[in-house]
């Protein structure tokens, strides 16, 4: 469950958030620090599988970088919003100078959100829509409880997938597919 952390100022900038690691894990939403509690073992397992498979793909094709939630990306300024998807992929073309020290100044090509037992599904889908509107090319929302996944693309209808289907890489990750049964096996 998410709660707002009280900080010394009314609004916090992305730079101030980066300078205060003791506030983590958190996101910055319209200048307000929002705490995020640990999501649990199943959530971590699904995130680890996705990150590992994406890393193997990206490394094998020299396609880009895979980052986990702690990286965060700057969604917008004034007031600042920094989001931290569970897993992100950013193509090499968008990071010509490598990964910066602070939050990513650009949205990732792919953002992955995994629904935790304490999450409201409507909050996660609203976040996915926010990502797509900010320039994320594709968003995967994975729900281990219902054994389903959802694909968000800017300007397209949301696609719902069942566990017998695969998350598509499409032009964001050409040739990549992630069978959902790999994520939901016991």
Secondary structure as UniProt FT lines:
FT   STRAND          3..4
FT   HELIX           14..18
FT   HELIX           21..23
FT   STRAND          26..29
FT   TURN            30..31
FT   STRAND          32..35
FT   HELIX           41..61
FT   STRAND          64..68
FT   TURN            69..70
FT   STRAND          73..76
FT   TURN            77..80
FT   STRAND          81..83
FT   STRAND          87..91
FT   HELIX           92..94
FT   TURN            96..97
FT   STRAND          110..114
FT   TURN            117..118
FT   HELIX           121..133
FT   TURN            134..135
FT   STRAND          138..143
FT   TURN            144..147
FT   STRAND          148..152
FT   TURN            154..155
FT   STRAND          159..162
FT   TURN            163..164
FT   STRAND          166..168
FT   TURN            170..172
FT   TURN            174..175
FT   STRAND          177..179
FT   HELIX           180..184
//
